[in-house]
């Protein structure tokens, strides 16, 4: 996927002005947040399961080389084929080669963020293949030629009226008089269009939420069943996923599945949770004749060895972005790459570099809400802070920002100087604000005041009030 992360500030400004997007984001904030809270409250052992999940992922990443060997052995024993891809280009070429070997023309595809990461659709289409997304959200944004704006709900930014317009534009056999005002009618129309494609597909491609070392299996969770049709009807099933999706055992997977659905959509479990192990066996009624797994590194090994390794525990539930006040204000496209929100602010610099993505870790209030709701306990605010430090140390900040931070450090490290300066500035700001008690404009603070009021100080600093109370014997 082509990155526009370097244009984050411009993207964010456009998103704030987009009234339709703002309306969709309000619904998102209420829906996913409230459903997660109810699901968590209904499961007394939820926090314990999260702790178990964190331990599973931490243990697996620490011994990833060993579990990869076990996984490969079990995969091959089940009749599958493993393809290791060091880079995104390697993964695309390996998948294209499989398609060419099978003289494939039509590819049906389930939702996969890793496929978005490597730009798989574009690569296959440039080679003359037809790639059709089968997840409803992904299908909608494919018709609109847009990237996903959320890792769980890729078309959350699109209104029902826009979907209807896109269907009428693309579905040439759709009668003009058919009523598509009801969301159920839109789903029915998409189902009718996709059904024959599932049957005629030469190859089905899916992602994987988990890979199980114990059995050599891949696991996908969906709510539409499109993943099952994609991988069971086509003669060849290709799984594109990354090395961090590995877990040791079936029991470990069940623990993570219980946490994933509740954190992502507030469900006890997704409608379909599908385990795939190798190609069709003689006694199987359906399934692919060939089963391939393309396992992507793409910088994860380097990340695993560094100070951002805990981000690889992520199970892509989207809870961090659902609860993030920044994401709720600007949506996913503003982040400019595959992974938006707080997890994207950590992962994107790891994959693309700070030169491209330096603005992302700075796009946070560091309120800590993302860490609080992350089922894998990833310390996202700390990791974003580390990226900020690296950016500052590398001289990437503008001169005015660097000099301002330097001046702040000088003052903050000297308590008497700090008290003296704040003793002058606080009363001055309070006087300037007057009876309004807030600022609608303030020099050096326009990034805040352009879209919201800035509360004014009361005029008294904490230390001055403390000393006053001490003198009066009130403390």
C-alpha positions as CSV (number, residue, x, y, z in Angstrom):
1,X,0.0,0.0,0.0
2,X,1.4,3.4,-1.0
3,X,2.1,5.6,2.0
4,X,0.9,9.1,2.6
5,X,2.0,9.1,6.2
6,X,4.4,11.9,5.4
7,X,1.3,14.1,4.7
8,X,-0.4,13.4,8.0
9,X,-1.0,17.0,9.0
10,X,-2.6,17.8,5.7
11,X,-4.6,14.5,5.9
12,X,-5.8,15.4,9.4
13,X,-6.9,18.8,8.4
14,X,-8.9,17.4,5.5
15,X,-10.5,14.8,7.8
16,X,-11.6,17.5,10.3
17,X,-13.3,19.4,7.6
18,X,-15.1,16.3,6.2
19,X,-18.6,16.5,7.8
20,X,-19.7,13.1,6.5
21,X,-16.6,11.5,8.0
22,X,-17.2,13.2,11.3
23,X,-20.7,11.9,11.5
24,X,-19.5,8.3,10.8
25,X,-16.7,8.6,13.5
26,X,-19.3,9.6,16.1
27,X,-21.2,6.4,15.4
28,X,-18.0,4.4,15.5
29,X,-17.0,5.8,18.9
30,X,-20.3,5.0,20.5
31,X,-20.8,1.5,18.9
32,X,-17.5,-0.3,19.4
33,X,-16.7,1.4,22.7
34,X,-20.0,0.6,24.3
35,X,-20.1,-3.0,23.0
36,X,-16.6,-3.7,24.3
37,X,-17.5,-2.4,27.7
38,X,-20.6,-4.6,27.9
39,X,-18.7,-7.7,26.7
40,X,-16.0,-7.1,29.2
41,X,-18.5,-6.7,32.1
42,X,-20.2,-9.9,31.1
43,X,-17.1,-12.0,31.4
44,X,-15.6,-11.9,35.0
45,X,-12.4,-13.5,33.9
46,X,-11.8,-11.1,31.0
47,X,-8.8,-9.4,32.6
48,X,-7.3,-12.8,33.6
49,X,-7.7,-14.0,30.0
50,X,-5.9,-10.9,28.8
51,X,-3.0,-11.5,31.1
52,X,-2.8,-15.1,29.9
53,X,-2.9,-13.9,26.3
54,X,-0.1,-11.5,27.0
55,X,2.0,-14.2,28.5
56,X,1.3,-16.5,25.5
57,X,2.4,-13.9,22.9
58,X,5.4,-12.8,24.9
59,X,6.6,-16.4,25.3
60,X,6.0,-17.1,21.6
61,X,7.9,-14.1,20.4
62,X,10.8,-14.9,22.7
63,X,11.1,-18.4,21.3
64,X,9.8,-17.6,17.8
65,X,12.6,-19.5,16.0
66,X,11.7,-22.7,17.7
67,X,8.0,-22.4,17.1
68,X,8.6,-21.6,13.5
69,X,10.4,-24.9,13.1
70,X,7.6,-26.8,14.7
71,X,5.0,-25.0,12.6
72,X,6.8,-25.7,9.4
73,X,7.2,-29.4,10.3
74,X,3.5,-29.8,11.1
75,X,2.4,-27.8,8.0
76,X,4.4,-29.9,5.6
77,X,3.2,-33.1,7.4
78,X,-0.4,-32.0,6.7
79,X,0.4,-31.6,3.0
80,X,0.8,-27.8,3.0
81,X,3.6,-25.7,1.5
82,X,5.5,-22.9,3.4
83,X,7.0,-19.9,1.6
84,X,9.2,-17.6,3.6
85,X,9.2,-14.0,2.4
86,X,11.8,-11.6,3.8
87,X,10.3,-8.5,2.1
88,X,6.9,-7.3,0.8
89,X,8.3,-7.7,-2.8
90,X,9.3,-11.3,-2.0
91,X,5.8,-12.1,-0.8
92,X,4.1,-10.6,-3.8
93,X,6.3,-12.4,-6.2
94,X,5.9,-15.8,-4.5
95,X,2.1,-15.4,-4.6
96,X,2.2,-14.3,-8.2
97,X,4.3,-17.3,-9.1
98,X,1.8,-19.7,-7.5
99,X,-1.0,-18.0,-9.5
100,X,1.0,-18.3,-12.7
101,X,1.8,-22.0,-12.1
102,X,-1.9,-22.6,-11.9
103,X,-2.8,-20.4,-14.9
104,X,-5.1,-18.5,-12.6
105,X,-7.2,-15.6,-13.8
106,X,-9.7,-14.9,-11.0
107,X,-8.6,-14.5,-7.4
108,X,-11.1,-14.3,-4.6
109,X,-9.7,-12.7,-1.4
110,X,-10.7,-12.5,2.2
111,X,-9.8,-9.5,4.4
112,X,-6.0,-9.3,5.2
113,X,-4.1,-6.3,6.6
114,X,-0.9,-8.0,5.6
115,X,-2.0,-8.2,2.0
116,X,-2.7,-4.4,2.3
117,X,0.8,-3.9,3.8
118,X,2.5,-5.6,0.8
119,X,0.3,-4.1,-1.9
120,X,-0.8,-7.5,-3.1
121,X,-3.8,-6.5,-5.1
122,X,-2.0,-4.0,-7.2
123,X,0.9,-6.4,-7.8
124,X,-1.5,-9.2,-9.1
125,X,-3.6,-6.8,-11.1
126,X,-0.6,-5.4,-12.8
127,X,0.2,-8.9,-13.9
128,X,-3.2,-9.3,-15.5
129,X,-5.0,-11.1,-12.8
130,X,-8.5,-10.2,-11.5
131,X,-8.6,-9.8,-7.8
132,X,-12.0,-9.6,-6.0
133,X,-12.3,-8.7,-2.3
134,X,-15.1,-10.8,-0.7
135,X,-15.4,-9.2,2.8
136,X,-18.3,-6.7,2.4
137,X,-16.3,-3.8,3.8
138,X,-13.3,-4.6,1.6
139,X,-15.5,-5.1,-1.4
140,X,-17.1,-1.7,-0.9
141,X,-13.7,0.1,-0.6
142,X,-12.4,-1.8,-3.6
143,X,-15.3,-0.4,-5.7
144,X,-14.4,3.0,-4.4
145,X,-10.6,2.5,-5.0
146,X,-9.9,3.4,-1.4
147,X,-7.7,1.8,1.3
148,X,-9.3,0.5,4.5
149,X,-9.9,3.1,7.2
150,X,-10.1,0.7,10.1
151,X,-8.5,-2.7,10.7
152,X,-11.7,-4.4,11.7
153,X,-14.3,-2.3,9.9
154,X,-12.5,-1.2,6.7
155,X,-15.5,0.8,5.3
156,X,-16.7,2.4,8.5
157,X,-16.2,5.8,6.9
158,X,-18.7,5.1,4.0
159,X,-22.4,5.8,4.4
160,X,-25.2,3.5,3.2
161,X,-26.2,6.0,0.5
162,X,-22.7,6.0,-0.8
163,X,-22.7,2.2,-0.9
164,X,-26.0,2.2,-2.9
165,X,-24.5,4.7,-5.4
166,X,-21.4,2.6,-5.9
167,X,-23.5,-0.6,-6.4
168,X,-25.7,1.1,-9.0
169,X,-22.6,2.4,-10.7
170,X,-20.8,-1.0,-10.9
171,X,-23.5,-3.6,-10.8
172,X,-24.6,-3.3,-14.4
173,X,-27.5,-5.8,-14.1
174,X,-29.0,-4.2,-11.1
175,X,-32.6,-3.0,-11.9
176,X,-32.9,0.7,-11.5
177,X,-36.1,0.4,-9.5
178,X,-34.8,-2.0,-6.9
179,X,-34.9,-0.5,-3.4
180,X,-31.5,-0.5,-1.7
181,X,-32.3,1.9,1.1
182,X,-32.2,-0.9,3.7
183,X,-28.7,-2.1,4.7
184,X,-30.1,-5.7,4.5
185,X,-30.9,-5.1,0.8
186,X,-27.3,-3.9,0.2
187,X,-25.9,-7.1,1.8
188,X,-28.3,-9.2,-0.3
189,X,-27.1,-7.5,-3.5
190,X,-23.4,-8.0,-2.6
191,X,-24.1,-11.6,-1.8
192,X,-25.7,-12.2,-5.2
193,X,-22.8,-10.6,-7.0
194,X,-20.2,-12.5,-5.1
195,X,-21.7,-16.0,-5.1
196,X,-20.8,-16.9,-8.7
197,X,-17.3,-15.5,-8.2
198,X,-16.6,-17.8,-5.3
199,X,-17.6,-20.8,-7.5
200,X,-15.5,-19.7,-10.5
201,X,-12.4,-18.6,-8.6
202,X,-9.1,-20.2,-9.5
203,X,-7.3,-19.3,-6.3
204,X,-8.6,-18.1,-2.9
205,X,-6.4,-15.9,-0.7
206,X,-7.0,-15.2,3.0
207,X,-5.0,-13.8,5.9
208,X,-4.7,-15.4,9.2
209,X,-5.4,-14.2,12.7
210,X,-3.3,-16.9,14.2
211,X,-1.0,-19.7,13.1
212,X,-0.8,-22.8,15.4
213,X,2.6,-24.4,15.7
214,X,1.1,-27.6,17.3
215,X,-1.0,-28.5,14.3
216,X,0.3,-26.4,11.4
217,X,-3.1,-24.7,11.1
218,X,-4.2,-21.2,10.2
219,X,-7.2,-19.5,11.9
220,X,-9.4,-16.7,10.5
221,X,-12.3,-15.0,12.3
222,X,-15.1,-13.5,10.2
223,X,-18.7,-12.5,10.6
224,X,-19.8,-13.1,7.0
225,X,-18.5,-16.5,6.0
226,X,-16.7,-15.1,3.0
227,X,-13.4,-16.4,4.4
228,X,-14.8,-20.0,4.4
229,X,-16.0,-19.7,0.9
230,X,-12.8,-18.2,-0.3
231,X,-10.6,-20.9,1.1
232,X,-12.8,-24.0,0.5
233,X,-14.3,-23.5,-3.0
234,X,-11.2,-22.5,-4.9
235,X,-8.8,-25.3,-6.0
236,X,-5.8,-23.5,-4.3
237,X,-5.8,-21.7,-1.0
238,X,-3.0,-19.2,-0.2
239,X,-2.6,-17.8,3.3
240,X,-0.7,-14.5,3.4
241,X,0.3,-13.6,7.0
242,X,3.3,-12.6,9.1
243,X,5.6,-14.3,11.6
244,X,4.1,-12.6,14.6
245,X,0.8,-14.4,14.2
246,X,2.3,-17.6,15.5
247,X,1.0,-19.2,18.8
248,X,2.1,-22.5,20.3
249,X,-1.1,-24.6,20.8
250,X,-4.8,-25.0,20.2
251,X,-5.5,-24.1,23.9
252,X,-3.4,-20.9,23.5
253,X,-5.5,-20.0,20.4
254,X,-8.8,-20.5,22.2
255,X,-7.6,-18.1,24.9
256,X,-6.7,-15.4,22.3
257,X,-10.0,-15.9,20.4
258,X,-12.0,-15.3,23.5
259,X,-10.2,-12.0,24.0
260,X,-10.1,-10.9,20.4
261,X,-13.8,-10.8,19.6
262,X,-14.7,-9.0,22.8
263,X,-12.1,-6.4,22.3
264,X,-12.8,-5.9,18.6
265,X,-16.6,-5.9,18.1
266,X,-18.0,-6.7,21.6
267,X,-19.0,-10.2,20.6
268,X,-18.5,-13.3,22.7
269,X,-17.1,-14.9,19.6
270,X,-17.2,-14.1,15.9
271,X,-19.9,-15.8,13.7
272,X,-17.2,-17.9,12.0
273,X,-14.0,-19.0,13.6
274,X,-12.3,-21.2,11.0
275,X,-9.3,-23.5,11.5
276,X,-7.6,-24.7,8.3
277,X,-5.0,-27.5,8.2
278,X,-3.5,-28.5,4.9
279,X,-5.3,-29.3,1.6
280,X,-8.4,-31.5,1.2
281,X,-8.0,-35.1,2.4
282,X,-9.7,-38.0,0.7
283,X,-12.5,-38.1,3.2
284,X,-13.2,-34.4,3.1
285,X,-16.3,-33.1,1.4
286,X,-14.8,-29.8,0.4
287,X,-11.6,-27.8,0.6
288,X,-8.7,-26.8,-1.6
289,X,-6.5,-29.2,-3.5
290,X,-3.4,-27.2,-2.6
291,X,-2.7,-25.2,0.6
292,X,0.1,-22.6,0.6
293,X,1.3,-20.3,3.4
294,X,3.3,-17.2,2.6
295,X,5.0,-16.1,5.8
296,X,6.1,-12.5,5.8
297,X,8.9,-10.9,7.8
298,X,9.1,-7.4,6.3
299,X,11.1,-5.9,9.2
300,X,9.5,-7.8,12.0
301,X,12.7,-9.7,12.9
302,X,14.6,-6.4,13.4
303,X,11.7,-5.1,15.4
304,X,11.7,-8.2,17.5
305,X,15.3,-7.6,18.5
306,X,14.7,-3.9,19.4
307,X,12.9,-1.8,21.9
308,X,9.6,-1.9,20.1
309,X,9.2,-5.6,20.2
310,X,6.2,-5.7,22.5
311,X,4.1,-4.1,19.6
312,X,4.3,-7.5,17.9
313,X,2.0,-8.9,20.6
314,X,-0.8,-7.0,18.8
315,X,-3.8,-9.2,17.7
316,X,-5.3,-6.5,15.5
317,X,-8.5,-6.0,17.5
318,X,-8.7,-2.3,16.9
319,X,-9.6,-1.4,20.5
320,X,-6.8,1.2,20.8
321,X,-8.1,3.2,17.8
322,X,-11.8,2.8,18.8
323,X,-11.0,4.5,22.2
324,X,-8.4,7.0,20.9
325,X,-9.6,10.6,20.8
326,X,-7.3,11.4,17.9
327,X,-8.6,8.5,15.8
328,X,-12.2,9.4,16.7
329,X,-11.5,12.9,15.3
330,X,-9.7,12.1,12.1
331,X,-10.4,8.5,11.2
332,X,-8.0,6.0,9.7
333,X,-7.1,7.5,6.3
334,X,-5.4,10.4,7.8
335,X,-2.6,8.1,9.2
336,X,-1.7,7.4,5.6
337,X,-0.8,3.7,5.7
338,X,-2.2,0.3,6.6
339,X,-2.3,0.5,10.4
340,X,-4.0,3.6,11.9
341,X,-4.6,4.8,15.4
342,X,-2.1,4.3,18.3
343,X,-0.9,0.9,17.1
344,X,-0.2,2.5,13.7
345,X,1.7,5.3,15.3
346,X,4.1,2.7,16.7
347,X,4.2,0.2,13.8
348,X,4.4,2.6,10.8
349,X,7.7,4.2,11.9
350,X,9.1,0.7,12.5
351,X,8.1,-0.4,8.9
352,X,8.5,2.8,7.0
353,X,11.0,4.8,9.0
354,X,10.8,8.0,11.0
355,X,11.5,10.1,7.9
356,X,8.2,9.0,6.5
357,X,6.1,8.6,9.7
358,X,7.5,11.0,12.3
359,X,4.2,12.9,12.7
360,X,2.2,9.8,13.8
361,X,3.7,9.2,17.3
362,X,3.2,12.9,17.9
363,X,-0.5,12.7,17.0
364,X,-1.4,11.6,20.5
365,X,-2.5,13.2,23.8
366,X,-0.8,10.3,25.6
367,X,-4.0,10.0,27.7
368,X,-3.2,6.3,28.1
369,X,-6.7,5.1,27.0
370,X,-5.2,2.9,24.3
371,X,-2.9,1.0,26.8
372,X,-5.8,0.6,29.2
373,X,-8.0,-1.2,26.7
374,X,-5.3,-3.1,24.8
375,X,-5.9,-6.8,25.6
376,X,-2.2,-7.6,25.0
377,X,-1.1,-4.9,27.4
378,X,1.0,-3.1,24.9
379,X,2.4,0.1,26.5
380,X,1.5,2.2,23.4
381,X,2.0,5.7,25.1
382,X,5.5,4.7,26.2
383,X,6.4,3.4,22.7
384,X,5.0,6.6,21.0
385,X,7.1,8.6,23.5
386,X,10.2,6.6,22.5
387,X,9.6,7.4,18.9
388,X,9.3,11.1,19.8
389,X,12.6,10.9,21.6
390,X,14.3,9.3,18.6
391,X,12.9,12.0,16.4
392,X,14.1,14.7,18.7
393,X,17.6,13.1,19.1
394,X,17.9,12.7,15.4
395,X,17.3,16.5,14.8
396,X,14.1,15.9,13.0
397,X,12.0,18.5,14.8
398,X,11.8,22.1,13.5
399,X,14.2,24.6,15.0
400,X,11.5,26.5,16.8
401,X,10.2,23.3,18.4
402,X,13.6,22.1,19.4
403,X,14.6,25.4,20.9
404,X,11.3,25.6,22.8
405,X,11.8,22.1,24.3
406,X,15.4,23.0,25.2
407,X,14.2,26.1,27.0
408,X,11.5,24.1,28.8
409,X,14.0,21.6,30.0
410,X,16.3,24.3,31.3
411,X,13.4,25.8,33.3
412,X,11.8,22.5,34.4
413,X,15.1,21.2,35.9
414,X,15.5,24.3,38.1
415,X,12.6,24.5,40.7
416,X,13.3,28.0,41.8
417,X,13.5,29.3,38.2
418,X,10.4,27.3,37.4
419,X,8.4,28.8,40.3
420,X,9.6,32.3,39.4
421,X,8.6,32.0,35.8
422,X,5.2,30.4,36.4
423,X,4.6,33.0,39.2
424,X,4.9,35.7,36.4
425,X,3.2,33.9,33.5
426,X,0.1,32.4,35.3
427,X,-1.3,35.7,36.7
428,X,-0.6,37.3,33.3
429,X,-2.5,34.7,31.4
430,X,-5.4,34.8,33.8
431,X,-5.6,38.6,33.4
432,X,-5.5,38.4,29.6
433,X,-8.3,35.8,29.6
434,X,-10.5,38.0,31.8
435,X,-14.0,36.9,32.6
436,X,-14.1,34.5,29.6
437,X,-11.8,32.1,31.4
438,X,-10.4,30.7,28.2
439,X,-8.5,31.7,25.0
440,X,-9.8,31.4,21.5
441,X,-6.4,32.5,20.2
442,X,-3.0,32.5,21.8
443,X,0.5,32.8,20.3
444,X,2.3,29.5,19.8
445,X,-0.9,27.6,20.7
446,X,-2.9,28.0,17.5
447,X,-2.7,24.2,16.9
448,X,-5.1,23.9,19.8
449,X,-7.1,27.1,19.6
450,X,-7.9,26.7,15.9
451,X,-10.4,24.0,16.8
452,X,-11.1,24.4,20.5
453,X,-10.9,26.8,23.4
454,X,-7.9,26.8,25.7
455,X,-8.8,27.1,29.4
456,X,-7.0,29.9,31.1
457,X,-5.1,29.4,34.4
458,X,-6.7,30.7,37.6
459,X,-3.9,33.1,38.3
460,X,-2.4,31.2,41.2
461,X,0.2,28.5,40.9
462,X,0.0,25.3,42.9
463,X,3.1,26.1,44.8
464,X,1.9,29.6,45.7
465,X,-1.3,28.3,47.0
466,X,0.5,25.6,49.0
467,X,2.8,28.1,50.7
468,X,-0.2,30.4,51.4
469,X,-2.1,27.5,53.1
470,X,1.0,26.5,55.1
471,X,1.4,30.1,56.4
472,X,-2.2,30.2,57.4
473,X,-2.0,26.8,59.1
474,X,-4.5,25.2,56.9
475,X,-2.1,22.3,56.1
